[in-house]
Amino acid sequence: MMRNLIRAGVLLAFVGLGACDKQLVVTNPNSPNTGTVLGTPNDLESFLGSYYKRWHSGMYGSLANVWGMAAVQSFEDFSTLSNNCMGQRVGIPRAANDNSIGNGCAPEQLRVYQYENEVQRVASSVLAQLNASGYTLGSESQDDRAKAFAEFLRGISLGYLALVYDSSAVIDETTQANDPGTLKGYPDVMAAALDALQKAIDFTNASTKSNTANGFPLPATWIPSTNSFTAPEFIKLVHSYAARFRANVARTPTERAAVDWTKVIADAQAGITADHDNITNTQTGPNDTWVAQWDGGGTWHQMTPFVIGMADNSGAYASWLAKPLDQRGPDFFMTTPDLRFPQGDTRTAQQADFAVSSCGGASQVCKRYYVNRPAGADPGAQFGWGGSEYDFARFHSWRVKGDGTAQNGKMTFMTVAEINLLEAEGHIRKGEYAQAAALINKTRVKNGLPAITANDNTTPVPGGADCVPKVPQPPSYNTVACGNMMEALKWEKRVETQYTHFMAWFLDSRGWGDLPAGTGLQWPTPYSDLQVRNKAVYSLGGGVNPASAVKGTYGW
């Protein structure tokens, strides 16, 4: 049973809005249970080892979080359904991320804040106990392994608090149990996250050097995965999160340009060398509830043409863009040389090329990432610009069959392609175009697109009339032309990371300047916490404050 160790005033806010969550059981800090969990070495280590799943549940374990809103805001998904506030955020012009007291999106906007603050509090409490004089789990290596994992949990929980919200408290092992912490802005929260990740690496190295009993690898239950987290493999995972966080904390193109790309490159080069997966379990976790909803066809997960149309070579995307927004129809059909999309010159041919039922068996790899759905399954679209014939289907096998039963088994949560492309972006930012091209070409070429050979960021990508991507052109943004190296990187990043991690398209698009004007760049600290702290409640986005996207790269 998970126990929430968040104390004092902040706890009161979380209890009020978190009571409907069956997993969250709040334990009186004065009860014997708390002393047992933190006082007995075996119990403490087991408790710590359970908290990756708790972190994961906040991000992926429920539809009631901000990912649905972020997906429709960044065109990673399209839905006008009111479920989980997608319908409230999908419209153009954009609505604000409403944080008024009692607003209908409050549970979704609270969940990540609630869970990740709980995780950082628990990890910090464990660290405090491990640092207590004379306390040990059994050996120096075992103690350092636990400290490494606790700092990792602090790092990834603080990291996502910084990515999603404008502010949060930062808790560490020196924070008193009754201290809710002071709200800090997202740059300070991210700095604390990166510091915690570095400490995780340092403790991992210390555990290895001690060479006493019960060091690495991590127990298999701590991060359920097909990978064994030896010290080197765990360090690779930590570096990969650091690379992701360093780049994606940026809210604007100016902030993204100012990222320390040398450090991003270094973290990426020290990162994972194979896709990172979790072994999901619908009963005990972890799981990926949003992907389970988004895959396969229909109103939850159809693809709007805004981004996927950039692969078109038929002229359909150019024609679509040439129309006023309210006249763009929902029956968008395209052809493309990109082999991640169904191939064929007609809808019937594309449906014959790839049917989603062809990868409905256990542990199958789908032939394409996207499917042209059967015509009879086309959903209605409240906004014509939102509809197309295409659905995301890359993880269909996992959704319907897993490794034997639906949603139970290997599921990707971080791809090597993402880490390679983070490094590639760093090389572009530093003018190191040959290195960037080599990394972009890793996924580009194997998916039917010609290699980038021009080592600059001005030459159009190769392919002529069949080039991918084609991007809207200023000043009116109703015509298209072949993109440059950076646009090729962005295309690969979007297609290769879609639904593989939390808010993938949103995090990149805001830093690239690709969100539609008025989109909220972040979510405010939930009103429940602001009330407890006697601070004013506010909303963000909607074009009425600085935390809104401006018209950017594509003129949206």
N, C-alpha and C positions, 0 to 999 in steps of 0.2 A: 504494500500500500504506500503510495506516494504521500509525503507529508510536506506541507508548505511551511517553510521556516521563515517566511517574510513576517516581520514583526510590526508592532506599533501602528501608527496612523495609516501607512501605506497598505497594511494588511486589511484594514477596515474597508478601504475602497475596493480591494480585490474580492473580498468576501461578498460584498453586496452585489457585484456584477458577475462574479464567477460561480455563484451558488448553483446555477443550472448545469455546471460541468460535473458529471458524475465522477470523473477521475480525481478531482481536486478535493482532498480532505484536509481541512485546516486543523492542525494540532496545537493545543494550548502549550506555549513554550515552557510553562511551569509544570507540565505533566511529566510522569516518569518516562513516557515514550521518547521524548526529546533527549533526555539524558542517556537512554539506552542506545539510541541511534548514533549519537555523537561520542559515547563513552566506551563502547565495546569495539575493539579493533575489527573483528570480523563483520560486525553489523555496520560499522562505519564504512568499511571498504565496499561492502555489498550495496549499501545505500548510494554511495558515490557512483558505483558502476551502473546503477539503474537510471542515472540522470541524463545520459545521452538520449534515451528514449523520451524523457520528459521534454528536453530541448526540441527534439524532433517532432513531438506531438504539437507543440506550439506553432511550428512552422508548417507541418504537412499533415497533421493528424485530424484536421477538421476543416470543413468548408467555411466555418465561421471565423475567417480572418481576412486580411486586406488583399490577399493574392488575387481573388476574383476581380476586385475593383482595379487593381494594378494591371491585370491582364487585358481588360477591355480598354483601359486608358492608353495602353501602349500598342494595341492591335495584335497582341499575342493571342487574343481570343476575341470573339464577338458574341454577345448575347444581350438581349433587351429584357430578359427575365429579371424580376425583382429579387430573386434569390441572392442572398449574401451581398446585396447592394450593387450588383453588376448593372442592373437597369438604371439605378440612380447615378451611375458614374459614366455610362457609355456615351451619353449625348454630346453633340458638338453644336453650339459652344459648351464648354465644360462647366459642370457644377463644382462647387467647392467641396473639399473634404470636411463635411459638416461635423462639428464637435459640440454643438449645442446640447445642453442638458436634456437627456431623455431622447436624443435623436435615434432614429430607427436603425442606424448603422453602428451604434455604440458597441454591441458585442463583437462585431467583426474588427472594429478599430482598437479594441482592448486586448484581444487574445495574445498577440505576439508580445505586447508590452507586459502583460500579466505573467505569462509563462517564462519569458526570458529574464525578467527581473527575479522571478522565483529561482531560476537556475543559477544566476550569478550570486544570489544570497546563499543558497545551499552550498555551492562550490566554495564560497568564501568561508562559510562556517566550518566546512571540512578542513580547509587550509589552516584555519585558526587552531583547530584541535590537533592537527598534525604537527603544528609548530609549538604546541604546549610542551613545557619542560618534562622530559622523561617519557613522552608518549611515543609509541612506535607500533606499527602494524606487524612487525616481526623482524624486519631487516632494513638496512639503509636503502638498498635497491627498491624494495617494496614501498617504502615511504616516498622515495623520489618518484616512482611510477605513479603513485596516487596523486602526488602534488602536480605532476605533469598533466594528468588527466583533469584534475580540478581546474588548473589554469587554462587548459584547452576549453573546458566548458564555460569558464568566465569569458574567454576570448570570443567564442562563437555566439554566446548570448549577447554580450555587449556589442559585438560587431553588427548583429541584426537590429538591435535597438538603435544603433547609429544610422543604419541604412534606411530604416523605416520612419523613425520619429525625429522631430526637431530637437528633442531633449529627453534626457533620462537621468536618473541617479547612477552613480558609479559606486559599487560596493566592493570592498576587498576584505582581507583577513583581519585588518585592524579596525573595521567598522563595528561599533558596538551593536548588540542585538536589538536595542530599542531605538537605533538611529536610522531613519529612513533614507538618509543621504540627501545631498543637495542636488537639485536639478542642474545638469550641465548641458551645454549645446552639443550637437552631434559631432563637431570636430574633436572635442575633448573626450566624448564617449568613445569615438573610434580610436583615439590615441591610447586610451586605457585598454581597448580590445587588442590592439596590436602589441602593446606591452605584455599583456597576459599571454598571447600566443608565443612571443619570444621566450617568456618564462617557461612555457610548456616545453619548448625545445631545449632550454637549458636544463630543466629537471630531467628530461629524457636522457640527455647526454650524461648527466650526473648519475642516473640510475645505472647506465651501462658501465660507467667507469668504476662504480662501487663493486660491481661483479659479485654481489651477495645474492642470497636466495630470493626467489619470487619477484624478479624484475621483469623486464619485457620478455615476450610479447604481452600486450594487453590480454586479459581474459576475453574469450571469444564472445561472451554475452555483453560486454561493455559497448562495443560497436558491432552489431550483428552484420557480418559481411562475408563474402567469399574470400576476402583478403585476410591474411594474418598480420596483425599490427605489431610486427617487430619494431624495434626502436627506429631503424631507418625508414620503414614504411609509415609509421606514425608521424615522423618528422616531415615526410613528403606531404602528408595530408594537411598538417598545420601550415606549412609554407603555401599550399594551394589556397587555403582560406585567407591567408594574409594577402596574397596577390589579388584575389577577388575583392576583398574589403578595401584595399588601398585605392583601386581604380573606381569602384562603384559608390564610394561615399560621396563623390562629387555630385552636386545638385545642378550645375550649369556647365556649359562648355568652357567657361573661364576657369572654373574650379577643376574640371577634368584636365585641362591643359597644364594646370599647376601641380598635378599629382607628381610625386617623386617616381618617375617612370624607371629610373635606374633600380630602385628597390622593387618595383613590380617585376621587372625583368629577372632580377636575382631570385625573388620568391618563386616565380614561374619556372625558372630553370632548375630550382631545387624541389619542384612540386611533383605531383603524381605522374607516373609514366604509363598507367593503365586506368581505364575508367573506374571511378570509385562507386561501389554499389553498397546497398544495404539489403539484407535478407528480410523482406517485409513479412509481417504476420498480422492478419486482420483481427486477431484476438488479443495479442499481447504487445503489438507494435514492434518496430515502427511500421508506418504505412504511408501511403501517398494518396490521400483522399481526393485532392483536386484532379490529379491525373486520371484517377478512376472515373471521375465525372466528365472530363474533357475529351476523352478518347472515343472515337467511333462514329460520330455523325449526329447532327441534330442541333437543337437550339442552344446547347451549352458550349459547343466547341466548333462552330463553323469558322472558317477563316475569311476575314474581310480582305478585299483586294489591296488595301493601302500598301502593305508590305509584300505579300506574296506576288502581287502583280509585277514587281520589279524583275521577276524571272521570265516574264512573257516575251515571246518573239513573234506573236501573231498580229500585233497592233491593237489587241483588245484593251490592254492597260492604258495605252496612249489615248484611245477613244474614250475610255472611262474617265480619265483625268480631265479630258477636254470639256466634259459636261459640268454644269453647276452641281454642287454637292447634293442638292435635293432631287436631282434628276438622274442620279446614278442608280441603275437598276440592280436587283438582287441576284440576277442569273449570270454572273460573271463566269466566263469560260476562257481558258488560256492554254497555250502550248509553250513548252520550254525544253531546252536541252538538258536542264538540270535533272539528273536521274533520281533525285529524291522525290520528284513529283511524278504522277502517272503520265505515261507516254502515249501519244496518239493524237491524230488531227481532228477527231470528233469525240463527243462525250461517250458514245458507245465504245469507241476504241480505247479510251482511257479506262473505262470501267472494266473492259476485258483485260487490259494490261495488268490491273491490280484491283482485286476485290479484297476488302478487309477480312472476309471470311477465310482467305487463303493463309492467314497467319493467326488462326484461332487456337492452335495447339500449344502444348506446354513448351516453354523456353524457345519459341520460334523467333527468328528475326524477320520482321516484315520487309518485303521487297522495296517498298517506298515509305517515306515518312508521311505522305499525304495521300488521301484517297478521293476520287471523284465519286461522290455518294450516288446510290441509285436515285433516279429522278423522283420516284414516288416518296422518297424520304426528305425531300427539300423542305426545310422549315420556313415559316413566314418570317419576314424581317420587318421590324417596325421602321427601321431606317434602310432605304434601298442601298445606301453605300456600304452597309454592313454585310450584305449577303454575297455568297459565291457558291459554286458547286463543290467546294473542297472542305474536307475535314482533316484534322490531325489524326494520325493513326499509328505513329511509330511504336508505341508501347501497347498496342492492342493485345498482343499475346499475354503480356503480364496482367492486363486488366481482366481478361476473361478466363485465363488458365494458369497464370503464374508458372511455377515450376511443377505444377500438378493440380493445384486448385487456385481459383481466382484470387489475385492480389497477394498470394503467398509465394515468396521466392525472390530471386535476384531482381533488383530494380536500380537503375542508374540514378545517382544524385549529384554527380560531378563528372564531367567528361574531360578527357585529355585535350580534346579540341578546344574547350574553353580556356584551359591553361595555356596552350600553345598560342591562342589568339590574344590573350592578355599580354603575353610576351611580344607578339607581333605588333600590337598597338604601341607598346613601349618603343619598339624599334622605329616605327613610323614617326612617333613624336620626337625621336632623337635623330631623325634623318638617316637611319640605317636601313635603307630600303631593301637591299638584297637579303638581309636576314629576315625581314618581315615577309617578303614574297615567298621565301622557302617555307615558312610556317603556314601561310595562307593556302599555299598550293597543296598542303597535305590532305585537306578535305576537298578542296576545289577540284583537283584533277581526278580523283577517284570517283567523283560524282558527275563526270562527263563534261566538265568545263575546262577550257584551255588554260594552261598555266600562265601566270603573270610573269612576264620576262623583262618588262621595262622597270628599271630600278629608280622610280621617282613616284611622286604622288600627284602628277598632273596628267600623264598619259592615260587615255581611256583603256579600260580592261579589254583584252582581245576577244574576238568573236564577231565583230562587225554587227550585222543586223541581228545576230543571235547572241549578242553579248549579255552577260548577267553579272551585275544587276544594271537595269536601266532606272535612272532616278529622275524625279521631277526637276524641271529647270526654271530658274528665275527668268524674268521677274514675275511672270504670272503663274508659274508652276503647273501649267496645263499641257506641257509637252515633256518628252523624255529624251535622255541621252545616256550613253554608256558612262557608268561611274568610274572613279579612279581607284587606286589601290586601297584607300581607306574605305571606300564604299564596298569594295570586294570583301574586305575584312568584316565589315558590319553585316554583310549578307551571310557570310559563313558563320559568324557568331550567332546570329539570330536563328538560322536554320538548325545549327548543331546543338544549341542550348535550349531550344524551346521546350518548356515544361520539365527540363531536367533539374532545375533548382528554383528556389523561391523568388518570384518577381523578376525572372531573368531579363525579359525584354524591357521592362520598366526601368530597371537599374541602369542598364546601358543607355537606353534612349534618352533619359533625362540628362545624363552627362554629355551625350553627343549632341544634344539640342534637337532631338527628333520627336518629342512629344507635341501633340496639338496645343496651340496657344490656349492658356487658361488652365491647363491641367495642373493640379496640385503636385508640387515637387516632393512632398513629404506629408506625413500625418502629424497632427499636433499631439502633444502629450494628452492622453485621454482625460476627459473632464473629471472623472472620478478621482484621479490623483491630484489634479489641480485644485479641486474643491477641498480635499483633505489638507492640502498645503496652503489654503487660503489665498490662492492665486486666481487671477481672472481667467475665465474660460474663453477660448478663441477658436476659430476655424482657419483653414489654410486652403489656398487655391481658388479656382473660379475666376481668375483674372483680376481680383480686387485687392491683392496684396503682393508683396515681393516674392512670396513663395509660390508663384505661378509660372508655368512655362510661357515663354514668348514665342512668337512665330519664328520657326527655326529652319533647319536644313532643307526641308521639303515644302515649306510654305503652308503648312497645316495650321 
